[in-house]
Amino acid sequence: MGVYGGRRPLTRRPSLLSLVHEVLAVGPSVLRSVRSYSYGQPVHKTHPELLHSDEITVGITAREYWQRRQALARLMIPGSVAVLPASSTTFMAGIIPYPYRQNPDLLYCTGLLQPAVAVIQAADSTTEDSNASGQSSEIMPRSRLILFLEPPNPDKDRWDGNRLDREAALEIFGAEDVHYISEMPRKLTQYCLSALSGGHGSIYFDINNTSSFNHAALSTLIKKALSSSFNAAEAAAADDKQLMMSSQQSSLMPLRPLMHELRLIKSSAEKVLMQRSAATAAAGLIRCMKRSKPGVGEWQLASEFEHACKMAGAQRLSYPSVVASGTDAYYTHYGRNDKIMGDGDLVLMDAGCELNGYASDVTRTWPVNGRFSGPQADVYDIVLDVHRRCVEACRPGCSIRELHTLSTQLISEGVRDLGLLGSSSSADYILNSRKYSQFYWHSVSHYLGMDTHDTHLISHGRPLSEGSIITIEPGLYIPDEERFGAYRGIGVRIEDDVLVTAEGCQILSQAVPSARSDIEHLVIAARLE
């Protein structure tokens, strides 16, 4: 993969002569207006090597963002408004910020990568049907996008860089109306009251998401609007929980359940981005396997992975990497990564990247010296078989819960075969008594997408549909205790990112080997180079 996440440069940079011709063709006044725009994030005009002319973010077009807003509007009560704030900026010390990561729900609907508040108005069904142009309601816009932006601040911009302005928001993001945050008390109240005035509209807002941008101000404004249908004195005194309990009377509805429904099934463009993210993580893990040998630090593998992913175009890790060697593989989310790896150790590495808004999550376990010992091979082969059987079972109509049940049945058989609970313990006893949970306590799967643990409001009991992406990640972790003999302290997990297809599933991260012989060959061959 190249610097831009596997995408080749889209256009050649214009020559000086071509720029001169462009100036002469468009005239100085038009050129000044183009130059005066402030985008605050990569767009095609400023980053033609990254984005096609019809894309707002890499791989996602303006039309797809528009379609997402229409889909949201169809889930909303007609005439309602949805209020989508950005993530707030968080600080590690004083004025030193952590790298900014956008609220994925706002990103999904707009493509904005910077602080803002979006309001999405769902059309009233009565006004939509009375279309003078004769267009069918299927192709008519069902929603309007209004953006509230941070105002221009030259002093701040000198430190942080430019930010999105009104003209650019109208041009690039397809907003029907744009205001600055200072106008929010009046304008947002108007939009909310308009939704409530007919007696049937609602306000969709995640009032419990206190970490969002301008949350306190938004909550106050929305409470003010709700006071028109919810006794004003009670509204002023109500806490967030009371407001949520009174949602039927106050018309306050949570937005996140609707967003998770929309984000669950991936579009064709999203599948491509998820494939790139998984392939990038797989390539990073291969680099780490090749780098492994006794005496290398866990932190060095973590650094190797992050470097490989970012050089391939990833913006960040999707979560802190787990590099757990030796007995620390027992700990599911071990993250200290502070030990020197020893000869004879296994290392369990759970890592992923976020590339153009989409996360990967991949785990492999391998011998630091390139050779599995006999007991390590026994445990590894059990987990690999569980992984294979779960992948085979993954298809439309099957649920994550069913996959997990299958994994517990197979792990119970593995615990029996290893004799971890004594020779008299049957697989049925281990399963029904949940004794397997001493060695395998996490789910075999979760949804994957813009977040690592994506769309968590969707039940694991729901049948999978074509276009869903999940992880499959069985594990077997044996405590470092003498009673487990040769198996003490061995921990193994194998995890892949899996796209549900019409006929079954496709492993997106399959480039990184999982077969024991392939892993051994890769690690040993790298040491001989």
C-alpha positions in Angstrom: 0.0 0.0 0.0 1.1 3.5 -0.6 1.0 6.6 1.5 -2.7 7.2 0.9 -4.1 4.0 2.2 -3.7 2.0 -1.1 -5.0 4.7 -3.4 -2.8 6.0 -6.2 -2.5 9.7 -6.7 -5.7 10.8 -8.5 -4.3 13.8 -10.5 -1.0 15.2 -11.4 -0.2 18.5 -9.7 -0.8 21.4 -12.2 2.2 23.0 -13.8 2.9 26.7 -13.4 1.8 27.4 -17.0 -1.5 25.6 -16.5 -2.1 27.7 -13.3 -1.5 30.9 -15.3 -4.0 29.8 -18.0 -6.5 29.1 -15.2 -6.1 32.5 -13.7 -6.6 34.1 -17.2 -9.7 32.0 -17.8 -11.6 32.5 -14.6 -10.6 36.1 -13.8 -9.2 37.6 -10.6 -12.5 38.1 -8.8 -13.4 34.4 -9.1 -9.9 33.4 -8.1 -10.1 35.6 -5.0 -13.4 34.0 -4.0 -11.9 30.5 -4.3 -8.8 31.4 -2.3 -10.9 33.0 0.4 -12.7 29.7 1.3 -11.5 28.0 4.4 -12.2 24.3 4.6 -10.5 23.1 7.8 -10.0 19.6 6.5 -8.8 17.9 3.3 -11.1 18.4 0.3 -10.6 17.8 -3.4 -9.6 21.4 -4.1 -6.8 21.4 -1.5 -5.9 17.6 -1.7 -6.5 16.3 -5.2 -4.0 13.5 -4.5 -6.3 12.2 -1.8 -9.9 12.8 -2.9 -11.9 12.5 -6.1 -13.9 15.6 -7.1 -17.1 14.0 -5.9 -15.8 12.9 -2.5 -16.2 14.7 0.9 -14.0 12.2 2.7 -11.7 9.6 1.1 -13.9 6.9 -0.5 -17.3 8.5 0.4 -19.1 10.8 -2.0 -21.2 13.8 -1.3 -24.2 11.9 -2.7 -23.7 9.0 -0.3 -23.6 11.4 2.6 -26.8 13.0 1.3 -28.4 9.5 1.0 -27.5 8.7 4.6 -29.3 11.8 5.8 -32.4 10.9 3.7 -32.3 7.4 5.3 -32.1 8.9 8.8 -35.1 11.2 8.0 -37.1 8.1 7.0 -36.5 6.6 10.4 -37.5 9.8 12.2 -41.0 11.0 12.9 -42.0 13.4 10.1 -41.4 17.0 10.9 -38.8 16.2 13.6 -35.2 17.4 14.0 -32.1 15.5 14.9 -29.3 17.4 16.8 -25.8 15.9 16.1 -22.9 17.5 18.0 -19.3 16.8 17.2 -16.9 15.3 19.7 -15.4 17.8 22.1 -11.7 18.5 22.2 -10.0 16.8 25.1 -6.7 17.9 26.7 -3.8 15.9 28.1 -2.3 18.8 29.9 -3.2 22.5 30.0 -3.8 23.6 26.4 -2.2 20.6 24.9 -5.0 18.6 23.1 -5.3 14.9 22.4 -5.6 14.2 18.7 -9.1 15.0 17.6 -11.5 12.1 16.7 -14.9 13.0 15.3 -18.2 11.7 16.7 -18.8 8.8 14.3 -22.6 9.6 14.0 -21.9 13.1 12.9 -19.1 11.9 10.6 -21.5 9.3 9.1 -24.1 11.9 8.2 -21.9 14.8 7.1 -18.3 14.0 6.5 -17.2 16.7 8.9 -13.9 16.1 10.7 -14.0 19.2 12.9 -16.0 20.7 15.8 -19.6 21.7 14.7 -23.2 21.0 15.4 -25.4 19.5 12.7 -29.2 19.8 12.7 -31.1 17.4 10.4 -34.7 18.4 9.7 -37.0 15.6 8.5 -39.6 16.8 6.0 -43.2 16.8 7.2 -44.9 14.1 5.2 -47.8 16.5 4.2 -45.4 19.0 2.7 -43.4 16.4 1.0 -46.4 15.0 -0.9 -47.4 18.4 -2.2 -44.6 18.7 -4.7 -45.3 21.2 -7.5 -42.6 19.8 -9.7 -44.3 16.4 -10.0 -41.3 14.5 -8.6 -42.1 11.3 -6.8 -41.5 11.2 -3.1 -38.9 8.5 -3.6 -36.4 10.9 -5.1 -37.5 14.1 -3.3 -35.2 15.3 -0.5 -36.6 14.2 2.9 -34.2 16.2 5.0 -32.4 19.5 5.3 -28.9 19.9 6.8 -28.2 23.0 9.0 -24.7 23.5 10.4 -23.5 25.5 13.3 -19.8 26.3 13.0 -17.2 27.9 15.3 -16.8 31.5 14.3 -13.7 32.9 12.6 -10.9 33.5 15.1 -7.7 34.7 13.5 -5.7 34.6 16.8 -6.7 31.0 17.5 -6.3 30.0 13.8 -2.7 31.1 13.9 -2.1 28.3 16.4 -4.4 25.6 15.2 -4.9 26.2 11.5 -7.9 27.3 9.6 -11.4 26.1 10.1 -14.5 25.6 8.0 -16.3 28.8 7.0 -19.9 29.4 5.9 -19.1 29.5 2.2 -17.2 26.2 2.2 -19.9 24.5 4.3 -22.4 25.4 1.6 -20.2 24.4 -1.2 -18.7 21.2 0.0 -21.0 19.7 2.6 -24.3 20.4 1.0 -25.8 22.3 3.9 -29.0 24.2 3.2 -28.2 26.7 6.0 -25.1 27.6 8.0 -24.8 29.6 11.2 -22.1 30.3 13.7 -22.3 28.9 17.2 -23.1 32.4 18.6 -26.4 32.2 16.7 -27.4 28.8 18.2 -29.5 30.1 21.1 -31.9 31.7 18.8 -31.7 29.5 15.7 -31.6 26.1 17.3 -34.5 27.0 19.5 -36.5 28.0 16.4 -35.8 24.7 14.7 -36.8 22.7 17.8 -40.0 24.7 18.3 -40.9 24.3 14.7 -40.6 20.6 15.1 -42.8 20.6 18.2 -45.3 23.1 17.1 -47.5 20.7 15.1 -47.8 18.4 18.1 -46.4 15.4 16.2 -42.7 16.1 15.7 -39.8 15.2 18.1 -36.3 16.2 19.0 -33.7 13.5 18.5 -30.8 14.2 20.8 -28.5 12.0 22.9 -28.8 14.0 26.1 -26.7 11.5 28.1 -23.7 12.0 25.8 -22.1 14.6 28.1 -18.7 14.4 26.4 -20.1 15.9 23.1 -19.2 19.4 21.8 -21.2 22.2 23.5 -23.3 19.6 25.4 -24.3 21.9 28.3 -25.5 24.6 26.0 -27.3 22.2 23.7 -29.1 20.5 26.6 -30.2 23.9 28.0 -31.5 25.0 24.6 -33.4 21.8 24.1 -34.9 21.9 27.5 -36.1 25.4 26.8 -37.8 24.2 23.6 -39.3 21.2 25.4 -40.8 23.6 28.0 -43.5 24.4 25.5 -45.0 20.9 25.8 -43.6 20.0 29.2 -44.4 22.3 32.2 -41.7 25.0 32.2 -40.9 24.9 35.9 -40.6 21.1 35.8 -38.4 21.3 32.7 -36.0 23.7 34.3 -35.7 21.5 37.3 -35.6 18.2 35.6 -32.4 16.2 35.3 -31.4 14.3 32.2 -32.8 11.0 33.5 -36.2 12.6 34.2 -36.3 14.1 30.7 -35.6 10.7 29.2 -38.3 9.1 31.3 -40.7 11.8 30.1 -39.8 11.4 26.5 -43.4 10.5 25.4 -44.7 13.8 26.9 -41.7 15.9 26.0 -41.0 14.5 22.5 -37.3 14.0 23.4 -36.0 10.9 21.6 -32.6 9.2 21.7 -30.8 9.5 18.3 -28.1 6.8 18.7 -30.5 3.8 18.2 -31.4 5.2 14.8 -27.8 5.9 13.9 -26.8 2.3 14.8 -29.5 0.9 12.6 -28.1 2.9 9.7 -24.5 2.1 10.4 -25.0 -1.7 10.8 -25.1 -2.6 7.1 -22.2 -1.3 5.1 -22.5 0.3 1.7 -20.2 -0.8 -1.2 -17.9 2.2 -0.5 -17.7 1.3 3.2 -16.9 -2.3 2.4 -13.9 -1.1 0.3 -12.7 1.1 3.1 -13.1 -1.7 5.7 -11.1 -4.0 3.4 -8.3 -1.5 3.2 -8.3 -1.0 6.9 -8.2 -4.7 7.6 -5.5 -5.2 5.0 -3.4 -2.4 6.5 -3.6 -4.0 9.9 -2.8 -7.4 8.5 0.3 -6.0 6.8 1.3 -4.4 10.1 1.0 -7.7 12.0 3.1 -9.4 9.3 5.8 -6.8 9.9 5.6 -7.5 13.6 5.9 -11.3 13.1 9.0 -10.7 11.0 10.5 -8.4 13.7 10.0 -10.9 16.5 12.9 -12.6 18.2 14.0 -13.1 21.8 15.3 -9.8 23.3 12.9 -7.6 21.4 10.6 -5.4 23.6 6.8 -5.6 23.4 6.8 -1.8 23.0 8.9 -2.2 19.9 6.3 -4.4 18.2 3.6 -1.9 19.2 5.7 0.8 17.6 6.4 -1.3 14.5 2.7 -1.8 14.0 1.7 1.8 14.4 4.5 2.9 12.0 3.5 0.4 9.4 -0.2 1.4 9.5 0.5 5.1 9.4 2.9 4.8 6.5 0.1 3.0 4.7 -2.3 5.8 5.2 -4.0 5.1 8.6 -4.8 8.2 10.6 -4.6 6.5 14.0 -4.8 3.2 15.8 -8.3 2.0 16.4 -7.4 1.2 20.0 -4.2 0.8 22.1 -2.3 -2.2 20.8 -2.1 -5.3 23.0 1.4 -7.0 22.8 1.2 -9.6 25.6 4.1 -12.1 25.7 4.5 -15.0 28.0 2.0 -15.4 30.8 0.6 -11.9 30.3 -1.4 -13.3 27.3 -3.9 -14.4 29.9 -5.0 -10.7 30.3 -7.5 -9.9 27.5 -6.7 -6.2 27.3 -3.1 -6.2 28.6 -1.7 -2.9 27.4 1.5 -2.1 29.3 3.7 -3.6 26.6 6.7 -3.1 28.8 8.5 -6.5 28.8 11.4 -8.0 26.9 10.1 -11.0 25.0 11.8 -14.3 26.0 12.9 -17.4 24.1 10.1 -19.9 24.3 7.4 -17.3 24.8 4.3 -16.9 22.8 3.3 -13.3 22.0 -0.4 -12.4 21.6 -0.8 -9.2 19.6 -4.3 -7.6 19.3 -4.1 -4.5 17.1 -6.0 -2.4 14.6 -6.0 0.8 12.7 -8.5 3.5 11.7 -8.2 4.4 8.1 -10.4 7.1 6.6 -13.0 6.6 9.4 -13.2 2.8 9.5 -11.6 0.5 12.0 -9.9 -2.9 11.9 -9.4 -5.3 14.8 -7.1 -8.3 14.2 -5.3 -10.7 16.6 -2.6 -13.3 16.1 -0.5 -15.4 18.5 2.9 -16.7 17.5 6.1 -18.0 19.0 8.8 -15.4 19.6 11.5 -17.8 18.5 9.6 -19.1 15.5 8.7 -22.6 16.9 5.6 -23.6 18.8 6.4 -26.0 21.7 4.2 -29.1 22.0 1.9 -27.7 24.6 1.7 -24.4 22.8 0.7 -26.2 19.6 -2.0 -28.1 21.4 -3.7 -25.0 22.7 -3.2 -23.1 19.4 -4.7 -25.9 17.3 -7.9 -25.9 19.5 -8.4 -22.2 19.1 -7.7 -22.3 15.4 -10.3 -25.1 14.9 -12.8 -23.0 16.9 -12.0 -20.0 14.7 -12.4 -22.1 11.5 -15.7 -23.6 12.6 -17.2 -20.2 13.5 -16.1 -18.7 10.2 -17.8 -21.6 8.4 -21.0 -21.0 10.4 -21.1 -17.3 9.8 -23.7 -16.4 7.2 -26.9 -14.4 6.9 -29.5 -15.6 9.4 -26.9 -16.7 12.0 -26.5 -14.4 14.9 -23.4 -13.4 17.0 -25.1 -15.1 19.9 -25.3 -18.4 18.0 -21.7 -18.1 17.0 -20.7 -17.5 20.6 -22.7 -20.6 21.7 -20.9 -22.6 19.1 -17.6 -21.3 20.3 -18.3 -22.2 23.9 -19.3 -25.8 22.9 -16.0 -26.2 21.0 -13.9 -24.6 23.7 -15.5 -26.9 26.3 -14.4 -29.9 24.1 -10.9 -28.4 24.0 -10.7 -28.0 27.8 -11.7 -31.6 28.1 -9.1 -32.8 25.6 -6.4 -30.9 27.4 -7.5 -32.3 30.8 -7.5 -28.9 32.4 -10.3 -29.8 34.8 -9.3 -33.5 35.3 -9.9 -36.6 33.3 -13.4 -37.1 34.6 -14.9 -33.8 33.4 -17.0 -34.3 30.2 -17.5 -31.6 27.6 -21.2 -31.4 28.4 -20.4 -30.9 32.1 -17.8 -28.2 31.3 -20.3 -26.4 29.0 -23.5 -26.7 31.1 -21.7 -25.7 34.4 -19.9 -22.9 32.5 -16.6 -24.2 33.8 -15.2 -23.2 30.4 -15.4 -19.5 31.5 -12.3 -20.0 33.6 -10.4 -20.1 30.3 -12.7 -18.2 27.9 -14.7 -15.3 29.2 -15.3 -12.9 26.4 -17.6 -13.0 23.4 -16.5 -14.6 20.2 -17.6 -11.6 18.2 -18.7 -8.0 18.0 -19.9 -5.6 15.3 -17.1 -3.6 13.5 -17.2 -0.4 11.5 -16.5 3.2 12.3 -15.9 2.2 15.9 -14.0 -0.9 17.0 -17.0 -2.1 19.1 -19.5 -0.7 16.6 -23.2 -0.3 16.8 -23.3 -1.7 20.4 -27.0 -1.0 20.7 -27.7 -3.7 18.2 -28.5 -7.0 19.9 -26.1 -9.9 19.4 -29.2 -12.0 19.1 -30.3 -10.3 15.8 -29.7 -12.5 12.7 -26.8 -11.3 10.6 -27.5 -9.7 7.3 -25.5 -9.4 4.1 -23.3 -6.3 4.5 -22.7 -6.7 8.2 -19.1 -6.8 9.4 -18.1 -8.5 12.6 -15.0 -10.0 14.3 -14.5 -13.7 15.0 -12.1 -14.0 17.9 -12.1 -17.2 20.0 -9.5 -17.6 22.7 -8.2 -20.0 25.3 -6.3 -18.6 28.3 -4.8 -20.8 31.0 -3.8 -19.4 34.3 -0.2 -19.4 35.4 -0.8 -22.1 38.1 1.1 -25.3 38.8 -2.0 -27.5 38.5 -2.2 -26.9 34.8 1.1 -28.5 34.2 2.7 -28.0 30.8 -0.2 -25.7 29.8 0.2 -23.2 32.6 0.4 -19.6 31.5 -0.4 -20.2 27.8 -2.8 -17.8 26.2 -4.0 -17.8 22.6 -6.5 -15.7 20.6 -7.0 -15.6 16.9 -9.2 -12.8 15.5 -10.2 -11.8 12.0 -12.5 -9.1 10.5 -15.3 -10.8 8.6 -17.8 -9.5 6.0 -21.1 -11.3 5.9 -21.9 -12.1 2.2 -25.0 -13.5 0.5 -23.6 -17.1 0.6 -21.5 -17.0 3.8 -18.7 -14.7 4.7 -15.3 -13.2 3.6 -12.3 -12.8 5.8 -11.0 -9.2 5.2 -7.8 -9.7 7.2 -6.9 -13.1 5.7 -3.5 -11.8 4.4 -1.9 -12.4 7.8 -1.3 -16.1 8.3 -3.0 -18.1 11.0 -1.9 -21.7 10.2 0.8 -22.8 12.5 3.2 -23.9 9.7 2.8 -20.6 7.9 3.5 -18.6 11.0 6.6 -20.6 11.8 7.9 -20.2 8.3 7.3 -16.5 8.3 9.0 -15.8 11.6 12.0 -18.1 11.0 12.5 -17.0 7.4 12.7 -13.3 8.5 15.4 -14.2 11.0 17.5 -15.8 8.2 17.2 -12.8 5.9 
